[in-house]
């Protein structure tokens, strides 16, 4: 079949994909060489999308009360319950909680239904959790939510400042583009992050600042620029408003030594950063969740924007602040008003905007004020003020802070609708109605990436079962609520045209977001649409979308640093793993993507661990005032003392531990409403267990009765890691399937080993130990694929008669290359570069996500060789 050009399902880089169907639910994935975002490159997640398109776990039919229902009955029921709730309690008694996984067309009709026709702004999105501080900062500084940069700027910058972004893991294609610019032109790289992540491996400078001191750092940089004559006075006079007393306030306490002390970094390193910034006018400052997910995230964004505005490093090639977003269509949601704090088409709730949208939609009920932001929305549900909720394409029972409170809210809500492609999620268990929505590969519409490029996402497969597009589901509910004409769409192109018309309606250049050129696009042209970026080069003429045409410097001051608390003396930082995505409903289906990190780890500095009595590889309990969860302890020299890091991905569907969403406080930035995930006070302590073990099996139960248990996909089955107390034999009975059993036990060492066969093929193998070591997993996982298992002795030993070399932990997922293989090749072949390792082992030559790890291994191996 001919390749189909579509867009990746994951982050806001918005990579183009060329997908070729090779079977009923099988595809071959390649990067689209003609897409401007990635030029053919893909990260590990995009590369392995083909492993995630099966129908495993899919919701294929509507359900009411857990029982199958027809679409007509389900839609009538949803429309009736929402209409009755509105009639009895008013429009603010209902809410939508939506997602950056929706396409722009889906987002548009959801926003139109809630804000325009229900008449409430109680529609918010999981994008509130990842980039709403950037939105608020852009509006304060520029007058509109505009990202004034493009990926082409990366090709022209001389200095990259990555602040609060583990770009090598979270946006690998952007990181590769940065590295290409460095190789081609010698561009410099500064990474500002409390953790020494893989993004830091090849950086010219890493500033491991104290969490929450980003305002102090950027104010100090701006003060240095002013003292050094780097402020662009002509640009400020023509294009920037400066608040009265701004410079006087900036001068106070922002000298080198004071800033270094506040940020807890060496003055010499801080001076080097200032010097690099001064020497390279073409500077791109890329920021992400480390800036946004803070209780002062908006101020941190404006501190960055202040530096760029004051020095004129904006709207020039290779010079701009650049917010890189986390979801594939977070930007599209921002464009249509998917946030509770915006109206539509980059308009706010000013009376003239409300009137304008009302005229366009032909309705008098348009919401006149912002709605409840995510955390407040779920708090309002718990308190009984919101009585009907529709969750679309997201999993708030996992992803929101204080997840226990969110679950209480969902449980208490009289009517919960969940439309999703996955049948069982931590959120859908609370649903009164479940509606089967299209997944990636079935969707048809548009998305907008981080640099404002609109791309088509095209279907690769027919929708299975009774699955429907999100826009269709929303439209049908709107019709049943009485608004047939307003929701008379027949195809995504109808919605896109209306969205384009609204962006241009009575705009007159007031807002830069204007895609009116597509207001009359034909169906065929829509289907064939090439990726295109709206807005050109924003602010290139020195004009901004404000009343006086000028940007604004915003007074932001570094707040007090929160002291350590007696009960919660450490600080938790949360984030993503390289090869996983959000709550793993998609990436969790891929055996290859599970190889890099098979368990949720709590990363802790070795000296902190020693003081706490925590042994590497043992379990640790992380507690906050909101909840607690169990993790496997991993030592990390790159952690600052007193701080720990945990991943966000694990849910009740995969694990009894690693439930990071239970831990953060439900505290938010006062301007954006974005939760502060990056600095939660916690207590970390050993979690003693009597035994530990693992299971490899074709099938495993969803519930595992152990103190700690986590499961991940492997080829032809599952790997389950578990630990507990008491008699493990009871657990073994629940985990193992029926079949021919071979087993061995060693009471002195507290070991149990059991293999279950079916006509010579391995069905499951279980290994438990109280004191001894456990076998390596890789060979046993491979036995699940073997046509005939090896001998009983080999299975019980957990290794072949002739052991294969130990590859070590997998570094390169694409080519299945382990750490020990790479280190041996570096030593034996005297390899000195990532390229040389790639030539020898292929590692790092496909998606490139592992290149920073390979670089680190080169350095470490050289250090060992040199003593």
Secondary structure as GFF3:
##gff-version 3
##sequence-region A 1 867
A	DSSP	beta_strand	4	7	.	.	.	ID=ss1
A	DSSP	beta_strand	16	23	.	.	.	ID=ss2
A	DSSP	beta_strand	26	31	.	.	.	ID=ss3
A	DSSP	alpha_helix	44	47	.	.	.	ID=ss4
A	DSSP	three_ten_helix	49	52	.	.	.	ID=ss5
A	DSSP	beta_strand	63	64	.	.	.	ID=ss6
A	DSSP	beta_strand	67	68	.	.	.	ID=ss7
A	DSSP	alpha_helix	71	89	.	.	.	ID=ss8
A	DSSP	three_ten_helix	91	93	.	.	.	ID=ss9
A	DSSP	beta_strand	94	98	.	.	.	ID=ss10
A	DSSP	alpha_helix	104	111	.	.	.	ID=ss11
A	DSSP	pi_helix	112	118	.	.	.	ID=ss12
A	DSSP	beta_strand	123	125	.	.	.	ID=ss13
A	DSSP	three_ten_helix	126	129	.	.	.	ID=ss14
A	DSSP	alpha_helix	132	142	.	.	.	ID=ss15
A	DSSP	alpha_helix	151	154	.	.	.	ID=ss16
A	DSSP	beta_strand	159	163	.	.	.	ID=ss17
A	DSSP	alpha_helix	167	170	.	.	.	ID=ss18
A	DSSP	alpha_helix	172	185	.	.	.	ID=ss19
A	DSSP	beta_strand	188	192	.	.	.	ID=ss20
A	DSSP	three_ten_helix	198	200	.	.	.	ID=ss21
A	DSSP	beta_strand	205	207	.	.	.	ID=ss22
A	DSSP	alpha_helix	214	227	.	.	.	ID=ss23
A	DSSP	alpha_helix	233	239	.	.	.	ID=ss24
A	DSSP	beta_strand	240	241	.	.	.	ID=ss25
A	DSSP	alpha_helix	246	251	.	.	.	ID=ss26
A	DSSP	alpha_helix	256	263	.	.	.	ID=ss27
A	DSSP	alpha_helix	267	279	.	.	.	ID=ss28
A	DSSP	beta_strand	283	287	.	.	.	ID=ss29
A	DSSP	alpha_helix	289	292	.	.	.	ID=ss30
A	DSSP	alpha_helix	297	310	.	.	.	ID=ss31
A	DSSP	beta_strand	320	323	.	.	.	ID=ss32
A	DSSP	alpha_helix	330	336	.	.	.	ID=ss33
A	DSSP	alpha_helix	351	361	.	.	.	ID=ss34
A	DSSP	alpha_helix	374	382	.	.	.	ID=ss35
A	DSSP	beta_strand	388	392	.	.	.	ID=ss36
A	DSSP	alpha_helix	396	399	.	.	.	ID=ss37
A	DSSP	alpha_helix	403	412	.	.	.	ID=ss38
A	DSSP	beta_strand	415	420	.	.	.	ID=ss39
A	DSSP	three_ten_helix	428	430	.	.	.	ID=ss40
A	DSSP	beta_strand	433	436	.	.	.	ID=ss41
A	DSSP	beta_strand	445	448	.	.	.	ID=ss42
A	DSSP	beta_strand	453	457	.	.	.	ID=ss43
A	DSSP	alpha_helix	470	480	.	.	.	ID=ss44
A	DSSP	alpha_helix	492	504	.	.	.	ID=ss45
A	DSSP	three_ten_helix	516	518	.	.	.	ID=ss46
A	DSSP	alpha_helix	523	527	.	.	.	ID=ss47
A	DSSP	beta_strand	532	533	.	.	.	ID=ss48
A	DSSP	beta_strand	551	552	.	.	.	ID=ss49
A	DSSP	beta_strand	570	575	.	.	.	ID=ss50
A	DSSP	three_ten_helix	587	589	.	.	.	ID=ss51
A	DSSP	three_ten_helix	592	594	.	.	.	ID=ss52
A	DSSP	beta_strand	601	604	.	.	.	ID=ss53
A	DSSP	alpha_helix	606	612	.	.	.	ID=ss54
A	DSSP	beta_strand	619	623	.	.	.	ID=ss55
A	DSSP	beta_strand	628	635	.	.	.	ID=ss56
A	DSSP	beta_strand	643	647	.	.	.	ID=ss57
A	DSSP	three_ten_helix	660	662	.	.	.	ID=ss58
A	DSSP	beta_strand	680	686	.	.	.	ID=ss59
A	DSSP	beta_strand	691	697	.	.	.	ID=ss60
A	DSSP	beta_strand	708	714	.	.	.	ID=ss61
A	DSSP	beta_strand	717	724	.	.	.	ID=ss62
A	DSSP	alpha_helix	728	735	.	.	.	ID=ss63
A	DSSP	beta_strand	740	746	.	.	.	ID=ss64
A	DSSP	beta_strand	751	758	.	.	.	ID=ss65
A	DSSP	beta_strand	761	769	.	.	.	ID=ss66
A	DSSP	alpha_helix	778	783	.	.	.	ID=ss67
A	DSSP	alpha_helix	792	797	.	.	.	ID=ss68
A	DSSP	beta_strand	810	812	.	.	.	ID=ss69
A	DSSP	beta_strand	817	818	.	.	.	ID=ss70
A	DSSP	alpha_helix	819	829	.	.	.	ID=ss71
A	DSSP	alpha_helix	834	841	.	.	.	ID=ss72
A	DSSP	alpha_helix	851	865	.	.	.	ID=ss73
###
